[in-house]
């Protein structure tokens, strides 16, 4: 968490780290807890191709990931969600806590996040959430593709 805060401060990013006692398990839980639209929640999921890992940051109202479309965009033959153990090995975080920034993975971003001034996503630490502009999330990641 200290690394994340240092990184955000170093880049002069407007943000808020929100601590909460309640465990947020889904986009709907986050929307209800923070009193925001479900689309403002921004889970970071880890995808695995035949030879690489990717982060995909999607709006909470995204629905199902179109793996066929993503395979074409990323020019790969195989793409699936990484297994929980793989996520932990690659990011150092458990599923549901992968941070919006600082994971150092090639990143795919859902353009629909730009509907909002602020989005809410992982910090890498259980029971804390990062509130940040989607523009900053895009700037601070190694973006390789967009969806929607």
C-alpha positions in Angstrom: 0.0 0.0 0.0 2.9 2.4 0.8 4.3 1.7 -2.7 0.9 2.6 -4.3 0.6 5.8 -2.3 4.2 6.8 -3.1 3.6 6.1 -6.7 0.4 8.2 -6.8 2.0 11.1 -4.9 5.1 11.0 -7.1 2.9 11.3 -10.2 0.8 14.0 -8.5 -2.4 12.0 -9.0 -5.7 13.2 -7.5 -6.9 10.2 -5.7 -8.5 8.9 -2.5 -7.8 5.6 -0.7 -10.9 4.5 1.1 -10.6 2.1 4.0 -13.7 0.0 4.8 -14.7 -2.7 7.2 -17.0 -4.4 4.8 -15.6 -6.8 2.4 -16.5 -5.9 -1.2 -17.0 -9.1 -3.2 -18.7 -7.8 -6.4 -19.3 -4.8 -8.5 -22.8 -4.5 -7.0 -21.4 -4.7 -3.5 -19.1 -1.8 -4.3 -21.8 0.3 -6.0 -24.1 -0.2 -3.0 -21.4 0.5 -0.4 -20.1 3.7 -2.1 -23.5 4.9 -3.3 -22.3 5.0 -6.9 -23.4 3.5 -10.3 -22.3 0.0 -10.9 -20.4 1.2 -13.9 -18.1 3.2 -11.7 -16.7 0.1 -10.1 -13.6 -1.0 -11.9 -12.4 -4.5 -11.2 -8.9 -5.5 -12.5 -8.9 -9.0 -13.9 -5.9 -11.0 -15.0 -6.0 -12.8 -18.3 -3.6 -15.4 -19.5 -2.7 -16.1 -23.2 -0.4 -18.9 -24.4 2.7 -16.8 -23.6 1.7 -13.7 -21.6 -0.4 -12.2 -18.8 -2.6 -9.1 -19.2 -4.6 -7.0 -16.9 -8.1 -5.9 -18.0 -9.8 -3.1 -16.2 -13.5 -3.1 -17.0 -16.5 -1.2 -15.9 -18.7 -3.1 -13.3 -21.5 -3.1 -15.9 -19.4 -4.7 -18.6 -21.0 -8.1 -18.6 -19.2 -11.1 -20.0 -15.7 -10.7 -21.5 -15.6 -11.4 -25.2 -12.5 -13.6 -25.3 -12.8 -14.2 -29.1 -12.7 -10.5 -29.7 -9.8 -10.0 -27.3 -7.8 -12.8 -28.9 -8.1 -11.0 -32.2 -7.1 -7.6 -30.7 -4.1 -9.1 -28.8 -3.2 -11.4 -31.7 -3.1 -14.5 -29.6 -4.6 -18.0 -30.0 -5.6 -18.7 -26.5 -7.0 -16.4 -23.8 -8.7 -17.1 -20.4 -8.9 -15.8 -16.9 -5.8 -16.6 -14.9 -6.2 -19.1 -12.1 -6.2 -17.6 -8.5 -2.7 -19.0 -7.8 -1.4 -17.5 -11.0 -3.0 -14.1 -10.2 -1.2 -14.2 -6.8 2.1 -15.2 -8.3 2.0 -12.5 -11.1 0.6 -9.6 -9.0 1.3 -10.5 -5.4 -2.5 -9.9 -4.8 -5.5 -12.2 -4.4 -8.4 -12.1 -6.8 -10.6 -9.1 -6.0 -7.7 -7.0 -4.7 -5.6 -6.5 -7.8 -4.8 -2.8 -8.0 -5.9 -0.5 -10.8 -2.3 0.6 -11.2 1.2 -0.6 -10.3 0.7 -4.3 -11.5 3.2 -3.7 -14.3 1.2 -5.8 -16.8 0.2 -4.9 -20.3 -3.3 -3.5 -19.8 -6.6 -3.5 -21.6 -9.0 -0.8 -20.6 -12.8 -0.5 -21.0 -13.5 2.9 -22.7 -16.8 3.1 -20.9 -15.0 3.9 -17.7 -14.6 7.4 -19.2 -18.3 8.1 -18.6 -17.3 8.9 -15.0 -15.1 11.5 -13.4 -13.9 8.9 -10.8 -13.9 5.1 -10.7 -13.4 2.8 -7.8 -11.1 -0.2 -7.9 -8.4 -2.3 -6.1 -5.4 -1.2 -4.2 -3.8 -4.6 -3.7 -4.9 -4.6 -0.1 -8.1 -6.2 1.3 -10.7 -3.8 2.5 -9.3 -0.7 0.8 -10.5 0.9 -2.4 -8.8 3.4 -4.8 -11.0 6.3 -6.1 -9.2 7.8 -9.1 -9.9 9.4 -12.5 -10.1 6.9 -15.4 -7.8 9.3 -17.3 -5.1 8.8 -14.7 -5.6 5.0 -14.7 -5.0 5.0 -18.4 -1.9 7.3 -18.1 -0.4 5.1 -15.3 -0.7 1.8 -17.1 1.0 0.2 -20.1 -2.2 0.2 -22.2 -2.1 -2.2 -25.1 -5.7 -2.3 -26.1 -9.2 -0.9 -25.5 -12.6 -2.6 -25.4 -16.0 -1.1 -26.1 
